[in-house]
Amino acid sequence: MKKKRSEKKRHVVAWVNKAEWDQVLEYLYSQDSSLQRFALQRISAWKGRYSSSTPVAVDCTADLVRCQVLDKSGQLAGVDLVLLYGAALVRFVNLITERQQGRIARPLRRLAGNLNIPEWVVDLRHDFTHRKLPTLKWCRKGCKVVLEWLQQEYWSRQLGGGPNEDWESQSDGEDEEIDLKQQDDELIAKQKEMEAYKNARELLISFEKEQYQALDALPGGRGKSLWPAPFAEMSWLLGEIKQFSVESSDLLVDVMLEDGFLVPTFDQLETLGCETPDVAISRLPQTFLHFWLPLLKMLNSPSFIHLLLEKLFVELKLVSNEQNNHRAFYISAWISEIILCNSNKFSEYHFETKSQKKARIKGRIFVNRIQLRWQQLLSACLEAPCFSTPHLLQVILDDMEHPLPLETRQKLLQLCSIYTQTTHSECDPSPEQKQQPIYTLESLHEKLQRSRRHTQSSLAETERGKSSQEYNCSDVQAEKATLLRGSPWQVCVDKVLWKNYPLGKVPGQSDDPSCLMVDNYSTMTVFDQPVEVESAAPHSVPGVSAAARTADGLLWNHSDVSKLKSGLQLF
């Protein structure tokens, strides 16, 4: 819609036709001074026709070309030429950027940058108006650059004939004004942020100064761990920091995590009398913790604690790739301290007295338990692998509201120890850990040694069992051989695979059953067979009466024997 309206719009121009326009443009950028003078005369005629509406670019081009013509003529001295160039350049910068100015004055450098005018041209304009005059060399260079800019941004675009290519159009000015307003807003926001950053640093530095003064005021015999109560000025300062945290908590935490605050310098540790901490323990020195305890107790709201933990893990992830163990240690130690303060499990304090328990609770950042975002903390901990990650992971897993299964926790800890190249446990593995899959070369060697020891012990027990079993078998065989001495039957001592022979057959036996008959045998009637008297009750056979007991034993008649024979069943 805008394009159609602009196509219908017509402009009244001062030149006769396009041929005159092309001629003036060619003569202006010619190296011949006479041709340039002719072009300047034509522009003077255009000004008479335009009255006060001469295009700014045409007017500025004429002023700069006039400077070049006078410079080539040698009619003016060096200072006069500098002043002439200066007037043309100042007029160019002011007229070109004038349309870009809104209701609020904006810096010329920014306006010129939006129009692709080199910044040093604006600086040259400032030198002419406010400082020492530049040299003639810089004036000639500035004139040449500005003429090239005018040719590219104005004269060449007029040859294209497109109305949307006019660099002086009002729509472009409106769009640029909006962009400039956004840039101004961004600049104001950055300035406010810088002021807030400086204010946060000043507050924290003032807090440190007060704490150092309180430390110097301590008697030498009391010890630095017994920190005095805050003074009135300290209470006022803590209130200011509390108010600042309400307005800009993110910025305050960022400043607190800088070196010299929650991450101390070596000079600060020496001043506080703190020894070099053990990296494997990941616990803060007590003196350093008490140094910051008044401030952290003032800022112990749940929202601030969540933000502090989040920023600490982000910082730990950044320093995990750097060789800065000092900073990584204190970042992880603060994380561990906050989570331990939130813990309700005090298994390590079983044997403390009431006074010790009171002192321990007094030295905590907060007492009441906070509902932490455990899943986010677990993910953030795993995304920042370093030497302290196994310890932090163990602390988080032990204190979670809804703990993970034991197998999952053990696998997480094992994977973490593999990734961070640290030892998970120095003690003997538990039965649950023995059944875990093998993940590392060390655990493979340990598992192999355990299996070898188990195999050796099993083999020793098996050999002992075999020897004792062989000894018992030999005794039994000797006893059987003694009992069968003189009998046609003997005990087989050969190693025979009896599974290959059916029941009732022996090796070397023929199919004729008479081969089992012995040479000498005797017969015995039923009445001659001996009867064994058992202590238990006799088994009754249906239809058979009990035998009569006499002094010589049991007596059976022929009817009883017939009944017994009829009651026998062959299997």
LOMI-689440 format. One line per field, with one value per residue (C-alpha): residue in three letters; x, y, z. Coordinates in steps of 0.02 Angstrom, whole numbers. Layout:
// residues N
r: (ALA, ...)
xx: (X, ...)
yy: (Y, ...)
zz: (Z, ...)
END
This chain:
// residues 571
r: (MET, LYS, LYS, LYS, ARG, SER, GLU, LYS, LYS, ARG, HIS, VAL, VAL, ALA, TRP, VAL, ASN, LYS, ALA, GLU, TRP, ASP, GLN, VAL, LEU, GLU, TYR, LEU, TYR, SER, GLN, ASP, SER, SER, LEU, GLN, ARG, PHE, ALA, LEU, GLN, ARG, ILE, SER, ALA, TRP, LYS, GLY, ARG, TYR, SER, SER, SER, THR, PRO, VAL, ALA, VAL, ASP, CYS, THR, ALA, ASP, LEU, VAL, ARG, CYS, GLN, VAL, LEU, ASP, LYS, SER, GLY, GLN, LEU, ALA, GLY, VAL, ASP, LEU, VAL, LEU, LEU, TYR, GLY, ALA, ALA, LEU, VAL, ARG, PHE, VAL, ASN, LEU, ILE, THR, GLU, ARG, GLN, GLN, GLY, ARG, ILE, ALA, ARG, PRO, LEU, ARG, ARG, LEU, ALA, GLY, ASN, LEU, ASN, ILE, PRO, GLU, TRP, VAL, VAL, ASP, LEU, ARG, HIS, ASP, PHE, THR, HIS, ARG, LYS, LEU, PRO, THR, LEU, LYS, TRP, CYS, ARG, LYS, GLY, CYS, LYS, VAL, VAL, LEU, GLU, TRP, LEU, GLN, GLN, GLU, TYR, TRP, SER, ARG, GLN, LEU, GLY, GLY, GLY, PRO, ASN, GLU, ASP, TRP, GLU, SER, GLN, SER, ASP, GLY, GLU, ASP, GLU, GLU, ILE, ASP, LEU, LYS, GLN, GLN, ASP, ASP, GLU, LEU, ILE, ALA, LYS, GLN, LYS, GLU, MET, GLU, ALA, TYR, LYS, ASN, ALA, ARG, GLU, LEU, LEU, ILE, SER, PHE, GLU, LYS, GLU, GLN, TYR, GLN, ALA, LEU, ASP, ALA, LEU, PRO, GLY, GLY, ARG, GLY, LYS, SER, LEU, TRP, PRO, ALA, PRO, PHE, ALA, GLU, MET, SER, TRP, LEU, LEU, GLY, GLU, ILE, LYS, GLN, PHE, SER, VAL, GLU, SER, SER, ASP, LEU, LEU, VAL, ASP, VAL, MET, LEU, GLU, ASP, GLY, PHE, LEU, VAL, PRO, THR, PHE, ASP, GLN, LEU, GLU, THR, LEU, GLY, CYS, GLU, THR, PRO, ASP, VAL, ALA, ILE, SER, ARG, LEU, PRO, GLN, THR, PHE, LEU, HIS, PHE, TRP, LEU, PRO, LEU, LEU, LYS, MET, LEU, ASN, SER, PRO, SER, PHE, ILE, HIS, LEU, LEU, LEU, GLU, LYS, LEU, PHE, VAL, GLU, LEU, LYS, LEU, VAL, SER, ASN, GLU, GLN, ASN, ASN, HIS, ARG, ALA, PHE, TYR, ILE, SER, ALA, TRP, ILE, SER, GLU, ILE, ILE, LEU, CYS, ASN, SER, ASN, LYS, PHE, SER, GLU, TYR, HIS, PHE, GLU, THR, LYS, SER, GLN, LYS, LYS, ALA, ARG, ILE, LYS, GLY, ARG, ILE, PHE, VAL, ASN, ARG, ILE, GLN, LEU, ARG, TRP, GLN, GLN, LEU, LEU, SER, ALA, CYS, LEU, GLU, ALA, PRO, CYS, PHE, SER, THR, PRO, HIS, LEU, LEU, GLN, VAL, ILE, LEU, ASP, ASP, MET, GLU, HIS, PRO, LEU, PRO, LEU, GLU, THR, ARG, GLN, LYS, LEU, LEU, GLN, LEU, CYS, SER, ILE, TYR, THR, GLN, THR, THR, HIS, SER, GLU, CYS, ASP, PRO, SER, PRO, GLU, GLN, LYS, GLN, GLN, PRO, ILE, TYR, THR, LEU, GLU, SER, LEU, HIS, GLU, LYS, LEU, GLN, ARG, SER, ARG, ARG, HIS, THR, GLN, SER, SER, LEU, ALA, GLU, THR, GLU, ARG, GLY, LYS, SER, SER, GLN, GLU, TYR, ASN, CYS, SER, ASP, VAL, GLN, ALA, GLU, LYS, ALA, THR, LEU, LEU, ARG, GLY, SER, PRO, TRP, GLN, VAL, CYS, VAL, ASP, LYS, VAL, LEU, TRP, LYS, ASN, TYR, PRO, LEU, GLY, LYS, VAL, PRO, GLY, GLN, SER, ASP, ASP, PRO, SER, CYS, LEU, MET, VAL, ASP, ASN, TYR, SER, THR, MET, THR, VAL, PHE, ASP, GLN, PRO, VAL, GLU, VAL, GLU, SER, ALA, ALA, PRO, HIS, SER, VAL, PRO, GLY, VAL, SER, ALA, ALA, ALA, ARG, THR, ALA, ASP, GLY, LEU, LEU, TRP, ASN, HIS, SER, ASP, VAL, SER, LYS, LEU, LYS, SER, GLY, LEU, GLN, LEU, PHE)
xx: (0, 143, 232, 83, 61, 245, 241, 104, 203, 296, 442, 485, 670, 787, 878, 812, 822, 916, 1056, 1096, 1093, 1214, 1329, 1337, 1371, 1511, 1593, 1583, 1686, 1806, 1989, 1982, 1958, 1876, 1742, 1714, 1690, 1560, 1467, 1471, 1395, 1254, 1220, 1214, 1080, 986, 992, 912, 771, 754, 757, 773, 731, 894, 934, 1057, 1168, 1181, 1226, 1358, 1435, 1452, 1538, 1664, 1702, 1729, 1860, 1951, 1947, 2020, 2149, 2209, 2214, 2342, 2254, 2235, 2363, 2365, 2266, 2136, 2112, 2096, 1960, 1872, 1877, 1822, 1668, 1617, 1642, 1552, 1409, 1401, 1393, 1265, 1150, 1156, 1121, 992, 849, 893, 877, 716, 641, 784, 959, 1065, 1253, 1317, 1428, 1278, 1179, 1326, 1354, 1175, 1209, 1374, 1477, 1649, 1668, 1833, 1741, 1632, 1790, 1863, 1708, 1732, 1913, 1857, 1726, 1798, 1983, 2140, 2123, 2176, 2309, 2276, 2315, 2170, 2056, 2090, 2064, 1900, 1839, 1880, 1791, 1636, 1623, 1632, 1496, 1384, 1411, 1363, 1220, 1139, 1197, 1203, 1034, 954, 1009, 914, 749, 675, 584, 620, 807, 801, 907, 814, 639, 529, 481, 663, 683, 539, 609, 779, 702, 621, 787, 875, 747, 775, 962, 940, 834, 965, 1100, 1001, 972, 1158, 1201, 1079, 1152, 1328, 1274, 1189, 1345, 1455, 1332, 1332, 1522, 1530, 1406, 1500, 1668, 1595, 1535, 1708, 1787, 1669, 1707, 1894, 1876, 1779, 1914, 2050, 1951, 1949, 2064, 2207, 2152, 1974, 2014, 1949, 1811, 1717, 1648, 1571, 1393, 1367, 1382, 1246, 1332, 1343, 1156, 1119, 1234, 1150, 982, 1047, 1108, 942, 849, 967, 936, 750, 778, 923, 953, 1030, 1160, 1200, 1232, 1342, 1448, 1457, 1529, 1672, 1848, 1873, 1699, 1628, 1784, 1924, 2096, 2250, 2285, 2112, 2137, 2303, 2224, 2086, 2213, 2136, 2243, 2247, 2087, 2083, 2013, 1947, 1834, 1747, 1707, 1732, 1854, 1752, 1829, 1789, 1611, 1584, 1651, 1505, 1376, 1292, 1260, 1199, 1083, 1007, 981, 918, 749, 700, 701, 876, 941, 870, 950, 1117, 1122, 1078, 1215, 1341, 1312, 1323, 1488, 1549, 1512, 1615, 1766, 1761, 1847, 1981, 2132, 2075, 2054, 2049, 1893, 1810, 1842, 1756, 1610, 1579, 1609, 1472, 1353, 1392, 1371, 1199, 1134, 1202, 1117, 955, 981, 887, 1004, 1141, 1216, 1388, 1337, 1277, 1399, 1394, 1338, 1195, 1313, 1400, 1234, 1179, 1342, 1325, 1147, 1201, 1334, 1211, 1152, 971, 884, 715, 715, 684, 597, 739, 718, 805, 786, 861, 1003, 1038, 1042, 1151, 1272, 1291, 1317, 1466, 1588, 1740, 1839, 1702, 1555, 1549, 1539, 1404, 1307, 1314, 1252, 1106, 1057, 1058, 949, 819, 637, 596, 759, 803, 816, 975, 1032, 1006, 1104, 1249, 1255, 1252, 1396, 1495, 1468, 1515, 1676, 1719, 1688, 1782, 1922, 1899, 1884, 1706, 1741, 1899, 1819, 1777, 1632, 1465, 1369, 1259, 1410, 1488, 1340, 1353, 1413, 1597, 1627, 1813, 1978, 2012, 1847, 1881, 2047, 1966, 1825, 1950, 2055, 1901, 1844, 2018, 2023, 1849, 1897, 2055, 1960, 1824, 1954, 2039, 1876, 1831, 1999, 1979, 1803, 1864, 2007, 1893, 1763, 1895, 1956, 1780, 1747, 1905, 1853, 1681, 1752, 1875, 1734, 1626, 1771, 1798, 1615, 1611, 1770, 1739, 1580, 1558, 1505, 1634, 1631, 1678, 1818, 1844, 1790, 1637, 1509, 1357, 1242, 1283, 1217, 1034, 977, 1019, 1170, 1355, 1503, 1544, 1375, 1295, 1112, 1093, 1025, 1107, 1273, 1220, 1202, 1337, 1419, 1383, 1222, 1101, 911, 809, 624, 511, 503, 693, 713, 758, 632, 692, 589, 572, 540, 405, 229, 215, 144, -25, -74, -258, -333, -181, -190, -46, 79, 81, 233, 318, 482, 564, 500, 355, 261, 163, 43, 18, -138, -43, 98, -25, -108, 60, 109, -57, -35, 139, 150, 291, 352)
yy: (0, 117, 73, 121, 285, 327, 286, 416, 548, 673, 788, 960, 964, 1106, 1024, 1031, 846, 689, 732, 888, 783, 657, 794, 882, 717, 673, 846, 850, 690, 735, 770, 925, 1084, 1177, 1042, 1047, 1238, 1214, 1086, 1208, 1345, 1230, 1185, 1373, 1389, 1243, 1330, 1483, 1377, 1274, 1426, 1352, 1171, 1118, 936, 922, 800, 915, 1064, 966, 895, 1070, 1134, 992, 1002, 1191, 1153, 1035, 1165, 1302, 1180, 1136, 1319, 1364, 1529, 1491, 1453, 1298, 1369, 1446, 1279, 1189, 1311, 1292, 1103, 1110, 1214, 1095, 939, 1012, 1067, 892, 798, 917, 920, 734, 681, 818, 716, 569, 668, 643, 736, 678, 724, 575, 558, 601, 447, 332, 426, 427, 241, 205, 294, 200, 359, 318, 363, 452, 578, 625, 638, 752, 862, 867, 919, 1066, 1125, 1085, 1042, 1080, 1099, 942, 941, 978, 797, 735, 869, 811, 629, 670, 767, 621, 492, 601, 632, 444, 418, 550, 471, 299, 346, 489, 517, 332, 297, 439, 357, 200, 294, 190, 296, 169, 197, 377, 383, 537, 458, 489, 304, 255, 395, 330, 153, 215, 320, 164, 71, 216, 217, 32, 59, 201, 91, -44, 81, 147, -30, -69, 89, 43, -132, -63, 52, -92, -199, -65, -44, -231, -237, -87, -167, -332, -245, -143, -304, -380, -225, -233, -416, -385, -245, -361, -492, -370, -321, -500, -537, -650, -790, -807, -877, -827, -956, -862, -720, -572, -513, -387, -202, -75, -20, -202, -224, -73, -139, -310, -223, -131, -293, -376, -236, -248, -436, -404, -289, -378, -550, -619, -482, -499, -687, -657, -534, -648, -788, -680, -705, -615, -648, -825, -886, -815, -766, -839, -673, -677, -855, -807, -657, -767, -897, -1036, -1184, -1261, -1365, -1548, -1564, -1739, -1682, -1537, -1444, -1259, -1197, -1152, -979, -935, -1003, -897, -747, -752, -826, -661, -613, -786, -797, -632, -698, -873, -862, -1016, -918, -851, -1024, -1099, -960, -978, -1166, -1143, -1013, -1120, -1270, -1160, -1091, -1265, -1321, -1175, -1208, -1397, -1376, -1263, -1309, -1205, -1324, -1183, -1103, -1271, -1328, -1178, -1183, -1367, -1339, -1207, -1325, -1463, -1344, -1285, -1461, -1524, -1379, -1436, -1616, -1692, -1841, -1819, -1992, -1919, -1826, -1971, -1940, -1751, -1661, -1538, -1390, -1457, -1483, -1306, -1235, -1337, -1278, -1100, -1114, -1166, -1051, -1098, -1217, -1257, -1380, -1311, -1404, -1408, -1448, -1616, -1669, -1506, -1520, -1699, -1652, -1499, -1604, -1734, -1596, -1525, -1670, -1632, -1708, -1666, -1731, -1903, -1820, -1697, -1836, -1940, -1794, -1761, -1944, -1962, -1810, -1824, -1818, -1969, -2069, -2170, -2360, -2427, -2508, -2347, -2245, -2368, -2367, -2177, -2168, -2298, -2209, -2044, -2118, -2186, -2020, -1916, -2046, -2053, -2197, -2233, -2331, -2381, -2514, -2695, -2713, -2761, -2915, -2802, -2721, -2890, -2932, -2769, -2776, -2744, -2567, -2529, -2620, -2607, -2686, -2822, -2865, -2865, -2977, -3095, -3109, -3144, -3280, -3358, -3363, -3438, -3568, -3619, -3641, -3741, -3854, -3885, -3933, -4046, -4135, -4160, -4228, -4344, -4412, -4445, -4524, -4635, -4687, -4733, -4828, -4930, -4980, -5032, -5133, -5221, -5264, -5333, -5436, -5510, -5558, -5638, -5737, -5917, -5866, -5873, -5690, -5551, -5360, -5275, -5150, -5110, -4942, -4993, -4877, -4963, -4844, -4942, -5105, -5142, -5197, -5380, -5388, -5382, -5357, -5517, -5598, -5700, -5704, -5880, -5861, -6025, -5937, -5864, -6037, -6085, -6254, -6298, -6251, -6325, -6322, -6273, -6300, -6169, -6254, -6259, -6071, -5972, -5844, -5677, -5607, -5418, -5305, -5213, -5281, -5419, -5376, -5460, -5540, -5543, -5715, -5777, -5800, -5756, -5896, -5981, -5934, -6077, -6098, -6158, -6011, -5985, -6135, -6130, -6264, -6315, -6208, -6052, -6087, -6112, -5948, -5859, -5929, -5876, -5701, -5675, -5555, -5557, -5389)
zz: (0, 44, -117, -226, -135, -154, -340, -368, -274, -385, -343, -417, -456, -503, -648, -824, -864, -818, -939, -838, -678, -750, -811, -642, -553, -673, -660, -469, -452, -592, -562, -673, -572, -716, -733, -545, -554, -691, -584, -435, -544, -596, -413, -373, -506, -427, -259, -336, -401, -241, -128, 49, 3, -76, -36, 108, 14, -137, -26, 73, -87, -159, 0, 3, -185, -167, -32, -152, -293, -181, -113, -288, -340, -204, -165, 20, 155, 265, 412, 297, 209, 377, 431, 263, 272, 453, 414, 273, 381, 533, 422, 344, 511, 585, 434, 399, 579, 610, 538, 650, 811, 908, 1053, 1162, 1107, 1060, 1041, 867, 865, 879, 749, 629, 660, 609, 444, 415, 437, 508, 690, 662, 550, 699, 806, 674, 688, 879, 855, 748, 872, 1044, 1032, 938, 750, 655, 522, 338, 296, 405, 331, 153, 204, 290, 138, 23, 134, 154, -35, -64, 65, -19, -189, -124, -9, -111, -288, -340, -262, -357, -517, -467, -466, -324, -195, -58, -88, -30, 127, 185, 181, 330, 353, 371, 496, 598, 598, 646, 783, 854, 845, 928, 1066, 1096, 1100, 1223, 1333, 1327, 1369, 1517, 1578, 1565, 1660, 1798, 1803, 1819, 1959, 2048, 2025, 2102, 2244, 2279, 2284, 2399, 2520, 2525, 2545, 2688, 2769, 2755, 2832, 2980, 3006, 2999, 3127, 3240, 3216, 3266, 3421, 3485, 3634, 3589, 3706, 3645, 3475, 3306, 3303, 3440, 3337, 3431, 3411, 3267, 3307, 3273, 3112, 3057, 3088, 2981, 2845, 2848, 2828, 2674, 2598, 2636, 2547, 2399, 2387, 2374, 2225, 2136, 2210, 2049, 2042, 2227, 2211, 2058, 2155, 2308, 2200, 2138, 2205, 2369, 2441, 2458, 2366, 2473, 2416, 2495, 2584, 2662, 2722, 2798, 2884, 2957, 3011, 2908, 2863, 2691, 2682, 2637, 2462, 2495, 2639, 2547, 2707, 2737, 2869, 3023, 3041, 2861, 2882, 3040, 2946, 2822, 2940, 2991, 2810, 2758, 2907, 2853, 2675, 2718, 2634, 2531, 2368, 2401, 2450, 2289, 2187, 2276, 2247, 2064, 2039, 2134, 2021, 1866, 1928, 1971, 1794, 1726, 1837, 1814, 1645, 1718, 1821, 1969, 2113, 2240, 2169, 2131, 2310, 2390, 2268, 2306, 2493, 2499, 2409, 2534, 2681, 2624, 2592, 2758, 2847, 2767, 2822, 2969, 2980, 3107, 3114, 3139, 3297, 3404, 3546, 3559, 3716, 3730, 3729, 3574, 3487, 3532, 3465, 3305, 3273, 3310, 3175, 3039, 2900, 2930, 3051, 2975, 2833, 2657, 2517, 2391, 2207, 2218, 2037, 1976, 2102, 2049, 1865, 1899, 2002, 1864, 1733, 1830, 1848, 1955, 2098, 2225, 2122, 2209, 2380, 2325, 2240, 2398, 2503, 2384, 2373, 2563, 2594, 2454, 2505, 2398, 2388, 2237, 2247, 2323, 2162, 2064, 2191, 2189, 1999, 1996, 2119, 2022, 1856, 1938, 2009, 1836, 1749, 1878, 1898, 2086, 2210, 2263, 2423, 2513, 2623, 2582, 2463, 2536, 2475, 2371, 2290, 2251, 2143, 2045, 1864, 1828, 1764, 1781, 1758, 1945, 1991, 1861, 1943, 2114, 2054, 1971, 2129, 2233, 2113, 2113, 2303, 2305, 2173, 2268, 2430, 2341, 2259, 2426, 2507, 2360, 2370, 2557, 2528, 2391, 2496, 2643, 2528, 2448, 2619, 2674, 2511, 2532, 2710, 2651, 2507, 2623, 2742, 2602, 2535, 2707, 2722, 2547, 2573, 2512, 2421, 2232, 2234, 2240, 2247, 2083, 2109, 1925, 1853, 1756, 1677, 1750, 1657, 1499, 1572, 1609, 1780, 1811, 1695, 1730, 1613, 1515, 1551, 1411, 1370, 1445, 1624, 1674, 1681, 1845, 1923, 2047, 2052, 2233, 2317, 2446, 2460, 2611, 2644, 2714, 2881, 2895, 2863, 3020, 3080, 3151, 3293, 3278, 3425, 3332, 3313, 3182, 3014, 2993, 2829, 2787, 2821, 2919, 3106, 3216, 3246, 3413, 3519, 3613, 3703, 3542, 3437, 3317, 3250, 3085, 3025, 2842, 2820, 2877, 2757, 2613, 2653, 2661, 2490, 2416, 2489, 2414, 2267, 2143, 2074)
END
